[in-house]
């Protein structure tokens, strides 16, 4: 019984070391390449309420069609929209990021992850800014009481 166990262990050990290593995947020289005009956008200071939207322009600088399989934001307050059809080599398109400012006073930084067949795998773009309450915005005349004061 001990000999059978020993033979089984040796056989399994030899079999484990005899496995071939997976072949290295060589990069595709014709793969799509996604190139953004800008990878981050700062809204600056925005007033709470309306949605803040920015279009990230990009180009397929590769030799094969670019397919965006999924585009997801880091939270539910940011909604990305993206082209569902392939972007041909040399062509441009946009990913739109919309941030909902309602109830979100304060600084924000959100990321959008783009999964595609592009060289290098996934890509991350960023939006940021600061949301203020409408009464804190001095550009709204009725938010600044000094504008309503009579002038002498």
C-alpha positions in Angstrom: 0.0 0.0 0.0 2.9 2.4 0.9 4.5 1.6 -2.5 1.3 2.3 -4.4 1.0 5.6 -2.6 4.6 6.5 -3.3 4.2 5.6 -7.0 1.0 7.7 -7.2 2.8 10.7 -5.6 5.8 10.5 -8.0 3.5 10.1 -11.0 1.5 13.2 -10.0 4.6 15.2 -9.3 6.2 14.4 -12.7 2.9 15.1 -14.5 2.6 18.5 -12.8 6.1 19.6 -13.9 5.6 18.2 -17.4 2.7 20.7 -18.2 3.5 23.1 -21.0 3.6 26.8 -20.3 1.0 28.8 -22.1 2.3 30.4 -25.3 3.0 34.1 -24.9 0.5 36.3 -26.6 2.1 38.6 -29.0 0.7 42.1 -29.4 -1.3 42.7 -32.6 0.5 45.5 -34.6 -2.8 46.3 -36.3 -4.9 46.5 -33.1 -7.1 49.5 -32.6 -5.6 52.4 -30.6 -7.8 54.8 -28.7 -6.4 58.3 -28.4 -8.3 60.9 -26.4 -8.0 64.7 -27.0 -8.0 65.0 -23.2 -8.3 62.3 -20.5 -9.5 64.6 -17.6 -11.9 67.5 -17.5 -12.4 70.0 -14.6 -15.9 71.6 -14.5 -14.6 74.1 -12.0 -17.4 75.4 -9.8 -20.9 74.5 -10.8 -24.2 75.3 -9.1 -26.2 72.5 -7.6 -29.3 71.4 -9.6 -28.5 71.1 -13.4 -26.5 68.3 -14.8 -22.9 68.9 -15.8 -22.0 67.3 -19.1 -18.7 67.0 -21.0 -17.9 65.2 -24.3 -14.5 63.4 -24.4 -13.4 63.2 -28.0 -11.3 60.3 -29.1 -9.9 58.8 -32.3 -9.1 55.3 -33.4 -5.4 55.5 -34.4 -5.1 51.8 -35.1 -5.6 49.8 -38.2 -8.6 47.7 -37.1 -12.1 48.8 -36.0 -12.4 49.9 -32.4 -15.2 48.4 -30.4 -16.2 49.8 -27.0 -17.6 46.8 -25.2 -18.5 48.6 -21.9 -18.1 52.1 -20.4 -18.9 52.4 -16.7 -18.7 55.2 -14.2 -17.3 54.9 -10.7 -20.7 55.7 -9.2 -24.4 56.1 -10.1 -24.2 59.9 -10.0 -22.3 59.9 -13.3 -23.8 58.5 -16.5 -21.6 57.8 -19.6 -23.0 57.4 -23.1 -20.8 55.9 -25.8 -21.0 54.7 -29.4 -22.2 51.2 -29.8 -21.1 50.8 -33.4 -17.4 50.1 -34.3 -15.2 53.1 -34.8 -13.3 52.6 -38.0 -9.5 53.3 -38.3 -8.8 57.0 -38.5 -12.4 58.0 -37.4 -13.4 60.0 -34.3 -16.2 59.8 -31.9 -17.2 60.9 -28.3 -18.0 59.5 -24.9 -20.3 61.8 -23.0 -20.1 62.0 -19.2 -23.0 63.5 -17.3 -22.7 64.3 -13.6 -25.9 64.8 -11.6 -25.2 67.7 -9.2 -28.5 67.5 -7.4 -27.9 66.9 -3.7 -24.2 66.6 -4.1 -22.7 69.8 -2.8 -18.9 69.7 -2.4 -15.9 68.6 -4.4 -16.1 65.6 -6.7 -13.8 63.4 -8.7 -15.3 60.6 -10.8 -13.8 58.1 -13.1 -15.1 56.4 -16.2 -13.6 53.1 -17.3 -13.6 52.2 -21.0 -13.4 48.6 -21.9 -12.5 47.9 -25.5 -10.5 45.8 -28.0 -7.9 48.6 -28.1 -4.2 48.0 -27.6 -3.5 48.3 -23.9 -6.9 47.1 -22.7 -9.1 49.3 -20.5 -8.7 53.1 -20.3 -9.8 55.5 -17.5 -10.9 59.1 -18.0 -11.8 61.6 -15.2 -14.2 64.4 -14.4 -14.0 66.7 -11.4 -15.2 69.9 -10.0 -17.0 71.5 -7.1 -20.8 71.8 -6.6 -22.0 74.8 -4.6 -25.5 75.7 -3.4 -27.3 78.3 -5.5 -27.4 80.8 -2.7 -23.6 80.6 -2.6 -23.3 81.6 -6.2 -22.6 85.4 -6.4 -23.3 85.4 -10.1 -27.0 85.0 -9.4 -28.3 88.5 -8.6 -30.9 87.3 -6.0 -28.3 85.2 -4.2 -26.3 88.4 -3.3 -28.3 90.6 -0.8 -25.9 93.6 -1.4 -27.3 93.9 -5.0 -30.8 94.4 -3.6 -29.7 97.1 -1.1 -30.7 100.7 -2.1 -27.9 102.8 -3.4 -27.4 106.3 -1.9 
